[in-house]
Amino acid sequence: MPAKNIIKIAVADDHTILRKGVIELINAFGDFEVILDATNGRELITKIQQSPVLPDVCLIDINMPVLNGYETAEELRKTWPGIKILALSMYNAEYTIIRMLASGANGYILKEADPMALREALIGVYENEYYYSEQLSGKMVHTLLEGKKLKTHITEKELQFLKHCCSELNYKEIAEKMFLSPRTVEGYRDALFEKLNIKTRTGLVIFALEMGLNPKG
C-alpha cells in the first residue's frame, strides 16, 4: 500500500488504557492515522459530526456505556454509510458477531488478537465490504464477488433461511418462524454450506448481508 494513502481511523472504547494502547499500535503501523477517539458511542458520533475530516474506518468496542457497539454501528451506518466499521470485543460468541454484522459492522476482531491481525482486519474492512478472518477464505471471497450469479442457484426457501440467519434466532426458532421442522432448516443450512463453501453461520450471515438480505432493511 502506498505510504501516501493513509487510512484514517476513529477508535471508541471506554477502557482508557486499552484505547490509548490501541491508538499507539495503529499509528505505529505507518499507513494508518487515528484522527479521533472516544470513550463511548455517543461521544464518537458527536466527534465525527464536529470533525472536518471523516474517518475511513471506525474501530468500536461492543460493550460501551451511553451508546453500545450495536447502537453505535446502526447510527454510523444510517448517517455515514461510507464509513467502514470494525467491531472490537473480548467475546467470540456467534450471536454477538451476528448481531454486530446485522447492526452494520463490516468486520469483527477479538481484543486478544495479534497486532498484525488488527492491521489485516483494518485493511480488510477498508478495501472490502466485509472482513472476518475465519470466514473469508479465498474461495469465499470469490463466492461473494460472484454472489448475484450464485443467488440464482439458491432456492426461495434457502433465501428466507439466510435472511433469518441475520437475526438473533437460533435454528429451532428459525424453524418455527418458517413453519418447518428443525431438521428441514438444518437441511437448508447444510445445503448452503456446500453451495457457498462456508462452514459456519457467521459466514452465512456475511453472505446474506452482502446480498442485501438483512432483515433490518
URSUL-V651827 format. One record per residue. N is the residue number from 1. RES is the residue in one small letter. PHI is phi as a letter, one per 30 degrees, with the letter a starting at -180 (* if undefined). Layout:
# URSUL-V651827
n:N res:RES phi:PHI
n:N res:RES phi:PHI
This chain:
# URSUL-V651827
n:1 res:m phi:*
n:2 res:p phi:e
n:3 res:a phi:d
n:4 res:k phi:d
n:5 res:n phi:d
n:6 res:i phi:d
n:7 res:i phi:d
n:8 res:k phi:d
n:9 res:i phi:c
n:10 res:a phi:c
n:11 res:v phi:b
n:12 res:a phi:b
n:13 res:d phi:a
n:14 res:d phi:d
n:15 res:h phi:c
n:16 res:t phi:e
n:17 res:i phi:d
n:18 res:l phi:d
n:19 res:r phi:d
n:20 res:k phi:d
n:21 res:g phi:d
n:22 res:v phi:d
n:23 res:i phi:d
n:24 res:e phi:d
n:25 res:l phi:d
n:26 res:i phi:d
n:27 res:n phi:d
n:28 res:a phi:d
n:29 res:f phi:d
n:30 res:g phi:j
n:31 res:d phi:c
n:32 res:f phi:b
n:33 res:e phi:b
n:34 res:v phi:d
n:35 res:i phi:c
n:36 res:l phi:a
n:37 res:d phi:b
n:38 res:a phi:b
n:39 res:t phi:c
n:40 res:n phi:a
n:41 res:g phi:d
n:42 res:r phi:d
n:43 res:e phi:d
n:44 res:l phi:d
n:45 res:i phi:e
n:46 res:t phi:d
n:47 res:k phi:d
n:48 res:i phi:d
n:49 res:q phi:e
n:50 res:q phi:d
n:51 res:s phi:d
n:52 res:p phi:d
n:53 res:v phi:b
n:54 res:l phi:d
n:55 res:p phi:d
n:56 res:d phi:d
n:57 res:v phi:b
n:58 res:c phi:c
n:59 res:l phi:c
n:60 res:i phi:b
n:61 res:d phi:d
n:62 res:i phi:d
n:63 res:n phi:c
n:64 res:m phi:b
n:65 res:p phi:d
n:66 res:v phi:i
n:67 res:l phi:b
n:68 res:n phi:d
n:69 res:g phi:d
n:70 res:y phi:d
n:71 res:e phi:d
n:72 res:t phi:d
n:73 res:a phi:d
n:74 res:e phi:d
n:75 res:e phi:d
n:76 res:l phi:d
n:77 res:r phi:d
n:78 res:k phi:d
n:79 res:t phi:d
n:80 res:w phi:b
n:81 res:p phi:d
n:82 res:g phi:d
n:83 res:i phi:d
n:84 res:k phi:d
n:85 res:i phi:b
n:86 res:l phi:c
n:87 res:a phi:d
n:88 res:l phi:b
n:89 res:s phi:a
n:90 res:m phi:c
n:91 res:y phi:c
n:92 res:n phi:c
n:93 res:a phi:d
n:94 res:e phi:e
n:95 res:y phi:d
n:96 res:t phi:d
n:97 res:i phi:d
n:98 res:i phi:d
n:99 res:r phi:d
n:100 res:m phi:d
n:101 res:l phi:d
n:102 res:a phi:d
n:103 res:s phi:d
n:104 res:g phi:k
n:105 res:a phi:d
n:106 res:n phi:c
n:107 res:g phi:a
n:108 res:y phi:a
n:109 res:i phi:b
n:110 res:l phi:d
n:111 res:k phi:d
n:112 res:e phi:d
n:113 res:a phi:d
n:114 res:d phi:d
n:115 res:p phi:e
n:116 res:m phi:d
n:117 res:a phi:d
n:118 res:l phi:d
n:119 res:r phi:d
n:120 res:e phi:d
n:121 res:a phi:d
n:122 res:l phi:d
n:123 res:i phi:d
n:124 res:g phi:d
n:125 res:v phi:d
n:126 res:y phi:d
n:127 res:e phi:c
n:128 res:n phi:b
n:129 res:e phi:d
n:130 res:y phi:b
n:131 res:y phi:b
n:132 res:y phi:a
n:133 res:s phi:e
n:134 res:e phi:d
n:135 res:q phi:c
n:136 res:l phi:d
n:137 res:s phi:d
n:138 res:g phi:e
n:139 res:k phi:d
n:140 res:m phi:d
n:141 res:v phi:e
n:142 res:h phi:d
n:143 res:t phi:e
n:144 res:l phi:d
n:145 res:l phi:d
n:146 res:e phi:c
n:147 res:g phi:e
n:148 res:k phi:d
n:149 res:k phi:d
n:150 res:l phi:d
n:151 res:k phi:e
n:152 res:t phi:d
n:153 res:h phi:c
n:154 res:i phi:c
n:155 res:t phi:d
n:156 res:e phi:d
n:157 res:k phi:d
n:158 res:e phi:d
n:159 res:l phi:d
n:160 res:q phi:d
n:161 res:f phi:d
n:162 res:l phi:e
n:163 res:k phi:d
n:164 res:h phi:d
n:165 res:c phi:d
n:166 res:c phi:d
n:167 res:s phi:c
n:168 res:e phi:c
n:169 res:l phi:d
n:170 res:n phi:d
n:171 res:y phi:d
n:172 res:k phi:d
n:173 res:e phi:d
n:174 res:i phi:d
n:175 res:a phi:e
n:176 res:e phi:d
n:177 res:k phi:d
n:178 res:m phi:c
n:179 res:f phi:h
n:180 res:l phi:b
n:181 res:s phi:d
n:182 res:p phi:e
n:183 res:r phi:d
n:184 res:t phi:d
n:185 res:v phi:d
n:186 res:e phi:d
n:187 res:g phi:d
n:188 res:y phi:d
n:189 res:r phi:e
n:190 res:d phi:d
n:191 res:a phi:d
n:192 res:l phi:d
n:193 res:f phi:e
n:194 res:e phi:d
n:195 res:k phi:d
n:196 res:l phi:c
n:197 res:n phi:h
n:198 res:i phi:b
n:199 res:k phi:c
n:200 res:t phi:b
n:201 res:r phi:d
n:202 res:t phi:e
n:203 res:g phi:d
n:204 res:l phi:d
n:205 res:v phi:d
n:206 res:i phi:e
n:207 res:f phi:d
n:208 res:a phi:d
n:209 res:l phi:d
n:210 res:e phi:d
n:211 res:m phi:d
n:212 res:g phi:i
n:213 res:l phi:c
n:214 res:n phi:d
n:215 res:p phi:d
n:216 res:k phi:d
n:217 res:g phi:k
